[in-house]
Amino acid sequence: MTLFNPAKADFSNFDEKTRTIFEKTIQFFENKGLAEIKKEDHEVVWYEDFLKFLKDNEVFYTFLTPSAYGDKDCRWDTARNTAFSEILGFYNLSHWYTWQVSILGLGPIWIGNNEEVKKRTAEKLKNGDVFAFGLSEKEHGADLISSDMELIPQGDGKYIARGDKYYIGNGNVAGYVSIFAKLKEKKKEYVFFVVETDHPKYECTQNVVRSQKYVAELELHDYPITDAEIVSRGRDAWDASLATVAFAKFNLGLASVGIATHSFYEALNHASARKLYGNYVTDFPHIKQLFNEAYARLVAMRMFSYRAKDYMRIASNEDRRYLLFNPLEKMKVTLEGEKVIERLWDVIAARGFEKDVYFEMATRDIRMLPKLEGTVHVNMMLTVRFMNSFLFDDRSVPEAPASESPNEEGFLFNQGATTKGLDQIPFGPYKPKFQTAKAKKCSNVSVMLEQIEHFRSLLKDTPPSAEQVKDIDWMLAVGEIFSIIAYASLILEQAEIGGTYAKDVDADVLDQIFSVFVRDISGHAVELFEKSSTTNDQQKLCMQMVKRPAHDAAREGRVFEKVMSLKEAYRMKP
């Protein structure tokens, strides 16, 4: 199936060890059942049973230990990590969270050059430990330059660490917390070191949220550090922080896909069985439209996500296209998840507030994801840096193969400076992707191609002024349009590849997806038109981007038949 369904999950494209862990994870949650998941969520129960499951099955050890430091099945494999993120998101974001922040915490360690720490980290993973990423601070957020945490030299390779960190997931129990700090008395020299949560000089002062997940505030009270605990210094420490976030933020999109998919099944089951005024809810025209849009957006989210992961798998110094698709995964997919929930919520209305349904939890959790690992605005402005090369650089590039076969993405721990030269990264001509065999069958792909040409004209013939470039509000509106273009290009790639993640995506579904994109671009074009600094010439081109989607009642009817075929395809036991 194009959407993940635990009842019919097919992991045959993964190796045996990976399949076993996926299946056991699904069984863990299915055995618990929805009622118990909701009860634990409402009562803010710390998930000791889940941590025990992870330990007993060596899940993090297998998935998060590079092969050089673990057993034969250990490797950092983006394909299986991507799928695991979706599975955990499907059931409970709090359980996903301990996975996500462990990935963040491990990043600086595997990127660093301290071999002894790496070996001890592998031992901790095998023992079932989770990890934490000590970057953010209460007063400064993730502003690295303003970080107040200090590492104070004491002579003879000894130091003391002094300061506090905030929003630190797993900060209550982590085997290691990777701490970002400044080396005192050395201007702008940054450092990453590891600390243990059971040390007497480590204090976990509170959980800053009321949730099953533990988001810690912590303090280091002259915590003793030696060179043996330091994993990177100087520019290497700075680069390690950005590189870690660059690959770790990818998982947020998959969590959103999981949440939205579970919610979709629940909303469809409810609406298709409920009668109002003598008709089933799903008989009403506006409900059909809401379900069609939610389905189109959800299928697109998953198609993009699993195609984007292919670019991380082939990442290298020569191929850094992943640096565009990762912020899109974090920013665009998570925002699309919110839109899916909003459409479904309009269908099920008050039912979405009830305490016994998954949906009540989803409406809260789906909104967290666009706001973690850098805000939408930060990731949007990063995306904009790729705009000229994506739209105007026609240099050819190799095709990224699609595969779930065992692989290790060691380059993720050797990315170097991820912020340099972004505007020079080639993506290849975009137009052929919009002219593939499947795309040619979709009227709305052609409509969107016209919108793209008008957008290119805006950038080329009426380019942003120096003042507009500095106006973040104006550039964000431009970025919204570009993000849809880049997002759509990978969905077309996945459609052409077919396979597991596009199994039911025929021309009807693809056209339905692009009808949504046409409307979205039109809306953002109007928004850009309305900006006070948009010039008269730019306003004209904005209005040319406003297009009516190619409507087809028969196609929309066939897509809704696909939606209804998912009725009772999955229902979590009470």
Secondary structure, DSSP 8 states (H G I E B T S, - for coil): --S--GGG---TTS-HHHHHHHHHHHHHHHHH-HHHHHHHHHTT---HHHHHHHHHTTHHHHHHS-GGGS-TT----HHHHHHHHHHHHHH-HHHHHHHHHHHHHHHHHHHSS-HHHHHHHHHHHHTT--EEEE--BTTTBT-GGG---EEEEEETTEEEEEEEEEEEETTTT-SEEEEEEEETTSTT-EEEEEE-TTSTTEEEEEESSSSSS-EEEEEEEEEEEEGGGEEEETHHHHHHHHHHHHHHTHHHHHHHHHHHHHHHHHHHHHHHH-EETTEEGGGSHHHHHHHHHHHHHHHHHHHHHHHHHHHHHT--SS--THHHHHHHIIIIIHHHHHHHHHHHHHHHGGGGG-TTSHHHHHHHHTTTGGGSSS-HHHHHHHHHTTHHHHHH------------SS---GGGG----TTTTGGG-----SGGGGGSHHHHT-HHHHHHHHHHHHHHHHHHHS---HHHHH-HHHHHHHHHHHHHHHHHHHHHHHHHH-SGGGTT--HHHHHHHHHHHHHHHHHHHHHHHHSTT--HHHHHHHHHH-------HHHHHHHHHHHHTTTTS-----
